[in-house]
Structures are given as structure tokens and as C-alpha cells.
Amino acid sequence: MTQANPKAFPVSWDQFHRDARALAWRLAASGPFQSIICITRGGLVPAAIVSRELGLRIIETICIASYHDYTTQGDLQVLKTIAQEVINKGEAGGKGILVVDDLVDTGKTAKIVRDMLPKAHIATVYAKPLGRPLVDTFVTEVSQDTWIYFPWDMGLAYQAPIAGDHQG
């Protein structure tokens, strides 16, 4: 996200849980899946929810760093690759493997995983237009200039009224 004035889309824990369960509903008919690979760190929470809902017990991670200062995407770094044992549980090319992330933004991260597992099913909770063609299933599309504030990135704080100085 490099635009100067992005649109804000704050997501609460309740909303994220509902959206991740909605993703599981959409995925239920797309399986069967033998395992889940979550793209860390953002894919950890939705993968836990989806794995519970779909009854999947084999959960692996691929660690790819893209946001280095929380505001701009930098060069992608694969910090940890997928365990061969998990890849072997799927069919050739990754068929039967579900890849989960919180968001597809530019699609650069999804492309790395797609190149590794071309037949895997990639699912995200949220999608932006540039990355959308690289995922198979998502729940909500937001504009490219929207910055999603995930619940794990926020704390509880007082919010000033929209109307300004409002006396209650």
C-alpha cells in the first residue's frame, strides 16, 4: 500500500471471525483438502478458523515477508518454505492442498505460492483487484487504495465523534 491517503477499513475480531467462517462455507464445496498451508503471518488466524470448520488437522506455514514497515510493500522474502512432507500429502502440483491468507493485495505473495503449488486452492478472506486473479476463493473485495486494519494490529481506544467536538 503506497498511496498517500488510503481508505480505511477497520475489521473487528467479531467481523474477521464471521468473514473467516464465510470463507470456510465457500471452501466446503471446493475440497476435499488434505492439508492447509497458511501464509504467515496474516494467514495464521483465518487458517485456524477454516481448519476447525473443515475438520483439517494438518496445518503448515510458508513464511513470506512483504510488508517491512507496515505501510509499503518491499521485496518479498521467503523466510521459511513448505515442508516436503506436507507437499507430499497432496497430489502432483499441490492438488488437495488449501492455501490460506488474510488478504491478497498486489498478488506478489500469492504468485510465489502459486509457482510452488500450481494446482493448490488459494483462498483469502479479503481481495484487492490486482491480486484477485491469483486466488480461487475470497469473501470480500475492497478497492486497491483501501488499507485494511486487522484486529491483531489494533488496540482498543476512544474514537472521537465524526461531528467533531460533541458534548454528550
Secondary structure, DSSP 8 states (H G I E B T S, - for coil): ---SS-EEEE--HHHHHHHHHHHHHHHHTT---SEEEEEETTTHHHHHHHHHHHT---EEEEEEEEESSSSSEEEEEEEE---HHHHHHS-GGGTTEEEEEEEESSSHHHHHHHHH-TTSEEEEEEE-TTTGGG-SEEEEE--TTEEEE-GGG--------TTSS---
